Amino acid sequence: MNCQEVNENMLAYLEGSLGGDLPGRMKDHIETCDSCKAFQVFMLQVNLQIEDEKTRVPNPFLYTRIQEKIDRKHELPVHGLYPRLLRSPLYYAAVIIFAVSLGVFAGRQLGGLMSNQASPAPVLTEQEKLKQEFYLQNLENDDISQLINNIDQKP
């Protein structure tokens, strides 16, 4: 038997679940091989540590202390008006209304500033200027289609 086979079957050997002549061959190999003997000792220590952890009884007040810390973390201090106000839904509604109102006011102010600025006059061609003048002078006498035809024919 070689070291790799011993390492693969060590846990079953320690539990006593190997069948046939395998336990005897493993015992012979472990007695002659120092590295496999050290591995066996290591595995025995690991198993003892696991068993020790399984049998430990937790502190009965551990859960209570942890739960108390969690509860205290979620509580706000109630000294004075300000902390009580922060827990009120009315406070949050007032803050939202104030923020929306402020946004509307600022938007109206900025919109008013933008509309008061002088916009550049549109650049009109000579033909467009003539159409405007002619249309304004003859508005009450002609209909629009005749006005446009007359303007286009004028040199």
N, C-alpha and C positions, 0 to 999 in steps of 0.2 A: 504494500500500500504506500502511496506517495503522500506528500504534505498537502497537496491540493485536495485530494479526496478526504483527508482528515479534516481540513478546514471546512469543507462543504458539509460534512456530517457531524461536526462537533456539537451543535445544538441538540440534535437528535440523540447523540451519545450521552450527553449530560442529562437529558430527560429520561433516558433509558428506553427509548422507543425504537432502537435498532433491532433488527431480527437477524437470525442466522449466525454465521461465524464472524460477522462484521464487528461486533463489539470486542471480541478477542483480538482481532487483527489491529483494530484501532488502539487498544490498550498496549499491545506490543510495540507499535510504532511510536506512541507517545512516550513510552519508557526509554526508547533509544534516541529520539529526536528532541533536541533542546528547544528549537523554535516552536514545535507543536506543543511541547510541555508548557512553555510560556503562554501560548495562545489558550490552552486549557485553563490555566490559572486566571488569565484575564477574563475569559468567558464566565468562570465561576464567580469572580468578583462582580461582574456586570449583573449576573442573575441574582446575587445576594442584594445588590443595590436596588434592583427592581422589586424584589420581594419586600425589602424594607420600606420602599415608597408605597407599596400597596397596603401595608399594615399600619401606616401612620394615621392617626386620627387628627383631623383638622381642628383648629381652635373653634369652639362652638360660637364664640362671639365675633368671629371674622366676618361673617356675612352681615351681621348687624352693624359693625363699624363701617364696612364698605357702603352699605345702603344709606347710612346716616351721612356720610361724606357726599354721596351723590345727591341726596335731598338738599343738603345745605348749599351745594353748588348752584342748584337751580333756583334757590330763594333769593329775592332781592331784599335788602334791608328796608325796614318799614319805618325808619326814624325820619320824621319830618314830612313835609308835603310833597317834595319833589319825587322821591322814590315811589310813593303811592300813585302819583299822577302818571308816572311812566307805565304803570301796569293797567291804566284805564284805557278802554277802547275809545272813549271820547277824545282822549289826547291824540291818538293816532288819526282819528277822523279830522280833528282840527288842524293837525300838521299837513295832512293831504290837501284839505281845502285851502289852506294858506299857500302851499306850494303851487297849486293850480292857479289861484288868483294872482300870485306874483308872476307866473308865466304869462298869463293873459295880459296883465298890465304892461309887462316889459315888451310883449309882442306888439301891443297897440302903440306904445311909445316909439318903438323902432320903426313900425310901419308908417307912422305919422312923419317921422323924420325923413324917411325915404321918399314919401310922396311930395313933400315940400321942396325937395331939390328940383332945380330947373332941369327939365329934360331937353336934350338937343332938338332943335327944330328939324323936321324932316326935309331932306333935300329934294326939291321938285324940279322936274325938267321944265323947259319952256312950254311944251305942249300941255303939261298938267296944270301949269299956272293959268294958261289961257282958258282951259276947260273950267277951272274953278271960277274965274271972273265972269265968263260968259254964262255959266249956269246960275250964278247969283243974280246977274242982271235980268235974265229972262225966265226966271223961275215961275212967275205967275202966268206967263203967256204960252209956254210950250211944254210938251211932256218930255220926259227924260230921253227917250229914244231919239227924238228930233234934235235935242240939244247936242247929244253925242255925235250924231251924223253931221251937224253943222260945224262943230268944232274940228272934226277930222278933215273936213273939206276946206277949211280956212287955211291960207298959206302962212 
